Amino acid sequence: MALSREKLLHQLDQEELVDWAPELKNGKEAYEFLTTVLGKGTLSVNQTRNGLHALFRIRTHGNNTEVLRRFLELATHPDLEIRSKAVQLAIGLVRYTLMTDVVGVSPIMLSEDQREVLRNALAAGLTPRVTEIAREFLE
């Protein structure tokens, strides 16, 4: 069955982080849709935040570099919650690739420009927990 974009957007529009597994059905289609729609400014805060989280979970349907790029783009978002989620997931993705022995997962090394994006996000303000994570990561 094809991915219902409207249903996916409805499911993402929750205050709590989505706890279902989008990778179980239509993962490739969901990945392609989320990488396209995230960052266009058409989603609500909840849809964007949950969309970032879902994209992290279904990242194997694409590539880590593309997912990291989307996270870093949203690390400059004016909304604190979206910016914080994007920074947290970007750091988590980099750390995951550095710590994993999974075949086909190459470590991600951030460029100086990418690190500057994270520093700018930290300067713009992040939630307290993500502030700690970012400071530790950037040291």
N, CA and C of each residue as an Amber inpcrd file, in Angstrom:
protein
   417
   0.8360000  -1.1650000   0.0000000   0.0000000   0.0000000   0.0000000
   0.8930000   1.2450000   0.0000000   0.5100000   2.2630000  -0.7530000
   1.2850000   3.4920000  -0.8800000   1.2210000   4.3190000   0.4010000
   2.2270000   5.1260000   0.5700000   2.3050000   6.0090000   1.7200000
   1.2230000   7.0780000   1.6310000   0.4990000   7.2580000   2.7030000
  -0.4670000   8.3420000   2.7880000   0.2270000   9.5200000   3.4620000
   0.5800000  10.5060000   2.6580000   1.3010000  11.6680000   3.1860000
   0.4560000  12.4270000   4.2010000  -0.8350000  12.5410000   3.9260000
  -1.7190000  13.2480000   4.8460000  -1.8010000  12.5320000   6.1910000
  -1.8790000  11.1960000   6.1420000  -1.9480000  10.4230000   7.3800000
  -0.6300000  10.5570000   8.1660000   0.4830000  10.5110000   7.4540000
   1.7780000  10.6550000   8.1100000   1.8910000  12.0310000   8.7700000
   1.4990000  13.0800000   8.0640000   1.5560000  14.4290000   8.6430000
   0.6420000  14.5500000   9.8540000  -0.5110000  13.9160000   9.7860000
  -1.4260000  13.9280000  10.9370000  -0.7950000  13.2240000  12.1350000
  -0.1480000  12.0840000  11.8880000   0.4880000  11.3380000  12.9720000
   1.6570000  12.1190000  13.5780000   2.3370000  12.8950000  12.7600000
   3.4760000  13.6740000  13.2500000   3.0460000  14.8920000  14.0550000
   1.8030000  15.2990000  13.9270000   1.3250000  16.5250000  14.5630000
   0.8660000  16.2670000  16.0010000   1.8050000  15.8170000  16.8440000
   1.5510000  15.5370000  18.2550000   2.5880000  16.2600000  19.0930000
   2.2260000  16.6340000  20.3020000   3.1960000  17.2820000  21.1880000
   4.2900000  16.3240000  21.6250000   3.9160000  15.0810000  21.9540000
   4.9070000  14.1060000  22.3800000   5.6170000  13.5570000  21.1500000
   6.8550000  13.1210000  21.3680000   7.5770000  12.4960000  20.2640000
   6.8400000  11.2510000  19.8140000   6.8100000  11.0600000  18.5410000
   6.1450000   9.8990000  17.9660000   6.8780000   8.6420000  18.4110000
   6.1460000   7.6570000  18.9010000   6.7950000   6.4330000  19.3620000
   6.4970000   5.2310000  18.4770000   5.8120000   5.4350000  17.3690000
   5.5730000   4.3550000  16.4360000   6.7760000   4.2050000  15.5320000
   6.8230000   3.1280000  14.8350000   7.9820000   2.8600000  13.9900000
   7.6300000   3.0630000  12.5190000   7.9190000   4.2350000  11.9650000
   7.5650000   4.4840000  10.5720000   8.3260000   3.5790000   9.6010000
   9.4120000   2.9880000  10.0830000  10.1930000   2.1340000   9.1980000
   9.4940000   0.8050000   8.8910000   8.4360000   0.4800000   9.6250000
   7.7560000  -0.7890000   9.4040000   6.9630000  -0.8070000   8.1020000
   6.4570000   0.3520000   7.6890000   5.6710000   0.4340000   6.4620000
   6.1620000   1.6010000   5.6260000   6.3390000   1.3630000   4.3600000
   6.6560000   2.4310000   3.4190000   7.8330000   3.2910000   3.8460000
   8.8570000   2.6700000   4.3930000   9.9980000   3.4130000   4.9050000
  10.6940000   4.2530000   3.8570000  10.9140000   3.7010000   2.6920000
  11.5970000   4.4440000   1.6260000  10.7680000   5.6550000   1.1950000
   9.4820000   5.4450000   1.0240000   8.6050000   6.5540000   0.6350000
   8.5360000   7.6150000   1.7350000   8.4550000   7.1670000   2.9830000
   8.4080000   8.1130000   4.1050000   9.7080000   8.9070000   4.1720000
  10.8340000   8.2370000   3.9610000  12.1370000   8.9050000   3.9610000
  12.1750000   9.9860000   2.8770000  11.8050000   9.6200000   1.6760000
  11.8400000  10.5690000   0.5620000  10.9140000  11.7560000   0.8200000
   9.7280000  11.4780000   1.3530000   8.7800000  12.5460000   1.6460000
   9.3290000  13.4840000   2.7210000   9.8480000  12.9050000   3.8030000
  10.3400000  13.7310000   4.9030000  11.5540000  14.5610000   4.4960000
  12.4660000  13.9940000   3.7200000  13.6260000  14.7780000   3.3060000
  13.2150000  15.9180000   2.3810000  12.1180000  15.7570000   1.6880000
  11.6240000  16.8100000   0.8030000  10.8810000  17.8900000   1.5680000
   9.9930000  17.4990000   2.4750000   9.0930000  18.4510000   3.1220000
   9.7110000  19.1710000   4.3270000  10.6430000  18.5380000   5.0130000
  11.2670000  19.1740000   6.1790000  12.0790000  20.3880000   5.7400000
  11.8910000  21.4590000   6.4040000  12.6340000  22.6600000   6.1000000
  11.9740000  23.5840000   5.0930000  10.8580000  23.1920000   4.5410000
  10.1630000  24.0490000   3.5820000   9.3130000  25.1070000   4.2610000
   9.1290000  24.9800000   5.5670000   8.3420000  25.9570000   6.2900000
   6.8430000  25.7270000   6.2160000   6.4360000  24.5660000   5.7310000
   5.0090000  24.2780000   5.5850000   4.4570000  23.4160000   6.7120000
   5.3270000  22.9090000   7.5780000   4.9010000  22.0210000   8.6550000
   4.7730000  22.7920000   9.9670000   3.9430000  22.2670000  10.8520000
   3.8330000  22.8370000  12.1950000   5.0970000  22.5010000  12.9850000
   5.2450000  23.1270000  14.1380000   6.3790000  22.8320000  15.0090000
   6.3820000  21.3470000  15.3710000   5.2290000  20.8160000  15.7630000
   5.1520000  19.3970000  16.1350000   5.4960000  18.4900000  14.9540000
   4.9550000  18.7920000  13.7790000   5.2400000  17.9780000  12.6000000
   6.7270000  18.0140000  12.2630000   7.3310000  19.1740000  12.3660000
   8.7570000  19.2910000  12.0450000   9.6000000  18.5370000  13.0650000
   9.3380000  18.7640000  14.3390000  10.1080000  18.0980000  15.4020000
   9.9720000  16.5850000  15.3100000   8.7560000  16.1060000  15.1640000
   8.5290000  14.6630000  15.0510000   9.0410000  14.1270000  13.7200000
   8.9690000  14.9470000  12.6730000   9.5070000  14.5410000  11.3760000
  11.0120000  14.3360000  11.4380000  11.7030000  15.2090000  12.1650000
  13.1460000  15.0350000  12.3570000  13.4460000  13.7320000  13.0850000
  12.6810000  13.4770000  14.1310000  12.8640000  12.2500000  14.9010000
  12.5940000  11.0170000  14.0270000  11.5160000  11.0680000  13.2540000
  11.1810000   9.9440000  12.3570000  12.2780000   9.7530000  11.3190000
  12.7890000  10.8540000  10.7730000  13.8490000  10.7530000   9.7750000
  15.0860000  10.0800000  10.3540000  15.4110000  10.4060000  11.5940000
  16.5440000   9.7380000  12.2450000  16.3110000   8.2320000  12.3010000
  15.0980000   7.8290000  12.6260000  14.7960000   6.4030000  12.7750000
  14.7840000   5.6600000  11.4510000  14.4300000   6.3330000  10.3630000
  14.3380000   5.6510000   9.0680000  15.4930000   6.0320000   8.1370000
  16.5660000   6.5530000   8.6980000  17.6980000   7.0380000   7.9210000
  18.3440000   5.9820000   7.0370000  18.1700000   4.7200000   7.3610000
  18.7920000   3.6550000   6.5680000  18.1600000   3.5200000   5.1810000
  17.0440000   4.1860000   4.9570000  16.4220000   4.1760000   3.6320000
  17.0790000   5.1910000   2.6990000  18.0140000   5.9650000   3.2230000
  18.7350000   6.9480000   2.4280000  20.1970000   6.8960000   2.8150000
  20.7730000   8.0600000   3.0850000  22.1590000   8.0460000   3.5430000
  22.3560000   9.0580000   4.6590000  23.3060000   8.7580000   5.5170000
  23.5420000   9.5660000   6.6990000  23.9610000  10.9900000   6.3700000
  24.6890000  11.1730000   5.2910000  25.1340000  12.5100000   4.9120000
  23.9530000  13.4000000   4.5670000  23.0010000  12.8540000   3.8510000
  21.8020000  13.6130000   3.4940000  20.9710000  13.9420000   4.7380000
  20.8400000  12.9810000   5.6290000  20.0850000  13.2010000   6.8650000
  20.7810000  14.2630000   7.7170000  22.0900000  14.1750000   7.8470000
  22.8390000  15.1780000   8.6070000  22.6450000  16.5620000   7.9980000
  22.6870000  16.6540000   6.6900000  22.4870000  17.9390000   6.0210000
  21.1270000  18.5480000   6.3850000  20.0890000  17.7240000   6.4010000
  18.7510000  18.2130000   6.7550000  18.7310000  18.6760000   8.2150000
  19.3490000  17.9130000   9.1130000  19.4080000  18.3110000  10.5170000
  20.1290000  19.6480000  10.6770000  21.2440000  19.8140000   9.9830000
  22.0100000  21.0500000  10.1090000  21.2610000  22.2410000   9.5200000
  20.5030000  22.0150000   8.4660000  19.6790000  23.0910000   7.9090000
  18.6700000  23.5770000   8.9540000  18.0900000  22.6440000   9.6870000
  17.0750000  23.0070000  10.6730000  17.6810000  23.4330000  12.0140000
  18.9890000  23.2980000  12.1570000  19.6670000  23.7890000  13.3620000
  19.6950000  25.3100000  13.3890000  19.3160000  25.9460000  12.2920000
  19.2480000  27.4070000  12.2330000  17.8050000  27.9030000  12.3370000
  16.8810000  27.0060000  12.5780000  15.4590000  27.3620000  12.6280000
  15.1950000  28.3490000  13.7650000  14.2830000  29.3060000  13.5650000
  13.9870000  30.2710000  14.6310000  13.2850000  29.6860000  15.8530000
  12.6220000  28.5480000  15.7100000  11.9160000  27.9390000  16.8430000
  12.8970000  27.1390000  17.7010000  12.8960000  27.4150000  19.0010000
  13.7960000  26.7550000  19.9470000  13.6630000  25.2380000  19.9260000
  12.4430000  24.7250000  19.9300000  12.2230000  23.2740000  19.9760000
  12.7460000  22.5840000  18.7120000  12.4750000  23.1660000  17.5790000
  12.9490000  22.5770000  16.3140000  14.4690000  22.6520000  16.2440000
  15.0150000  23.8110000  16.5570000  16.4710000  23.9900000  16.5330000
  17.1410000  22.9980000  17.4770000  16.6040000  22.8430000  18.6680000
  17.1830000  21.9250000  19.6550000  17.1100000  20.4800000  19.1850000
  15.9560000  20.0740000  18.6410000  15.8190000  18.6970000  18.1580000
  16.7910000  18.4400000  17.0080000  16.9360000  19.3990000  16.1040000
  17.8470000  19.2200000  14.9640000  19.2900000  19.0800000  15.4370000
  19.6990000  19.8990000  16.3980000  21.0630000  19.8270000  16.9290000
  21.2780000  18.4990000  17.6570000  20.3400000  18.1170000  18.4900000
  20.4530000  16.8640000  19.2350000  20.5940000  15.6770000  18.2850000
  19.7770000  15.6400000  17.2500000  19.8230000  14.5130000  16.3140000
  21.0780000  14.5450000  15.4480000  21.5410000  15.7320000  15.0810000
  22.7820000  15.8330000  14.3050000  23.9480000  15.2640000  15.1070000
  24.0410000  15.6680000  16.3610000  25.1150000  15.1730000  17.2250000
  24.9600000  13.6720000  17.4480000  23.7370000  13.2300000  17.6750000
  23.5000000  11.7950000  17.8660000  23.8910000  10.9820000  16.6500000
  23.5990000  11.4890000  15.4770000  23.9540000  10.7800000  14.2460000
  25.4650000  10.6870000  14.0850000  26.1620000  11.7800000  14.3230000
  27.6280000  11.7630000  14.2190000  28.2060000  10.7760000  15.2290000
  27.7430000  10.8560000  16.4600000  28.2460000   9.9340000  17.4960000
  27.9450000   8.4830000  17.1470000  26.7500000   8.2280000  16.6400000
  26.3830000   6.8580000  16.2550000  27.3450000   6.3240000  15.2000000
  27.6240000   7.1330000  14.1810000  28.4930000   6.6400000  13.1080000
  29.9240000   6.4240000  13.5830000  30.3320000   7.1660000  14.5940000
  31.6880000   7.0010000  15.1190000  31.8150000   5.7850000  16.0310000
  30.6890000   5.3490000  16.6030000  30.7390000   4.2690000  17.5850000
  30.2640000   2.9210000  17.0410000  29.7580000   2.8850000  15.8440000
  29.1520000   1.6520000  15.3500000  30.1160000   0.8280000  14.5070000
  29.8920000  -0.4600000  14.5130000  30.6510000  -1.3790000  13.6740000
  29.7730000  -1.9560000  12.5680000  28.6530000  -1.3100000  12.2970000
  27.7160000  -1.8070000  11.2950000  28.3400000  -1.6700000   9.9120000
  28.2820000  -2.7470000   9.1430000  28.8140000  -2.7350000   7.7870000
  28.0500000  -1.7030000   6.9640000  28.7770000  -0.8960000   6.2370000
  28.1570000   0.1000000   5.3700000  27.9020000   1.4350000   6.0380000
  28.1800000   1.5490000   7.3370000  27.9920000   2.8200000   8.0310000
  29.3740000   3.4490000   8.2130000  29.6200000   4.4930000   7.4580000
  30.8980000   5.1890000   7.5270000  30.8300000   6.2910000   8.5720000
  31.9140000   6.4730000   9.3120000  31.9310000   7.5460000  10.3020000
  31.7610000   8.9120000   9.6360000  31.0150000   9.7850000  10.2710000
  30.8380000  11.1470000   9.7800000  31.7800000  12.0460000  10.5650000
  32.5800000  12.7820000   9.8380000  33.4530000  13.7780000  10.4370000
  32.9270000  15.1360000   9.9830000  32.5730000  15.9760000  10.9390000
  32.0160000  17.2770000  10.6020000  33.0880000  18.2050000  10.0430000
  32.7060000  18.9570000   9.0310000  33.5900000  19.9930000   8.5090000
  33.5630000  21.1760000   9.4760000  34.4720000  22.1060000   9.2950000
  34.4890000  23.3010000  10.1500000  33.2110000  24.1170000   9.9490000
  32.7020000  24.1700000   8.7240000  31.4470000  24.8820000   8.4650000
  30.2770000  24.2360000   9.2020000  30.2500000  22.9070000   9.2440000
  29.1890000  22.2020000   9.9590000  29.2970000  22.4310000  11.4620000
  30.5000000  22.4450000  11.9790000  30.7010000  22.7390000  13.4010000
  30.2490000  24.1780000  13.7090000  30.4910000  25.0710000  12.7770000
  30.0760000  26.4630000  12.9630000  28.5560000  26.5670000  13.0300000
  27.8510000  25.7610000  12.2540000  26.3910000  25.7390000  12.3230000
  25.9480000  25.3420000  13.7260000  26.5830000  24.3300000  14.2910000
  26.2380000  23.8890000  15.6440000  26.5870000  24.9610000  16.6750000
  27.7360000  25.6190000  16.5070000  28.1080000  26.7040000  17.4350000
  27.1030000  27.8530000  17.3590000  26.6660000  28.1770000  16.1470000
  25.6780000  29.2490000  15.9750000  24.3350000  28.8770000  16.6020000
  23.9540000  27.6130000  16.4710000  22.7100000  27.1460000  17.0970000
  22.8140000  27.2530000  18.6070000  23.9550000  26.8880000  19.1440000
  24.1800000  26.9990000  20.5830000  24.0990000  28.4580000  21.0240000
  24.6820000  29.3470000  20.2530000  24.6410000  30.7800000  20.5790000
  23.2190000  31.3400000  20.4750000  22.4240000  30.8060000  19.5480000
  21.0400000  31.2640000  19.3800000  20.1510000  30.7790000  20.5110000
  20.5700000  29.7040000  21.1590000  19.8230000  29.1490000  22.2780000
  19.2360000  27.7920000  21.9670000  19.3980000  26.8930000  22.9070000
  18.8800000  25.5350000  22.8170000  18.2350000  25.1900000  24.1530000
  17.4720000  24.1300000  24.1880000  16.9140000  23.6820000  25.4570000
  18.0790000  23.3230000  26.3860000  17.8730000  23.3590000  27.7070000
  18.9730000  23.1040000  28.6420000  19.7110000  21.7820000  28.3890000
  18.9680000  20.7160000  28.1680000  19.6000000  19.4020000  27.9480000
  20.4550000  19.4000000  26.6860000  19.9280000  19.9740000  25.6040000
  20.6650000  19.9970000  24.3370000  21.8410000  20.9710000  24.4250000
  21.7050000  22.0140000  25.2160000  22.8300000  22.9270000  25.4390000
  24.0040000  22.1650000  26.0220000  23.7480000  21.3300000  27.0270000
  24.8080000  20.5060000  27.6240000  25.4280000  19.5680000  26.6060000
  24.5840000  18.9000000  25.8510000  25.0550000  17.9510000  24.8340000
  25.9310000  18.6610000  23.8110000  25.4750000  19.8100000  23.3340000
  26.2100000  20.5530000  22.3100000  27.5430000  21.0680000  22.8430000
  27.5270000  21.6140000  24.0460000  28.7820000  22.1210000  24.6280000
  29.8050000  21.0060000  24.7620000  29.3670000  19.8840000  25.2850000
  30.2720000  18.7290000  25.4430000  30.7910000  18.2560000  24.0950000
  29.9290000  18.1870000  23.1150000  30.3130000  17.7070000  21.7860000
  31.3000000  18.6530000  21.1080000  31.0890000  19.9330000  21.2790000
  31.9260000  20.9120000  20.5680000  33.2590000  21.1940000  21.2550000
  33.4390000  20.6930000  22.4690000  34.7220000  20.9010000  23.1820000
  35.8400000  20.1240000  22.5390000
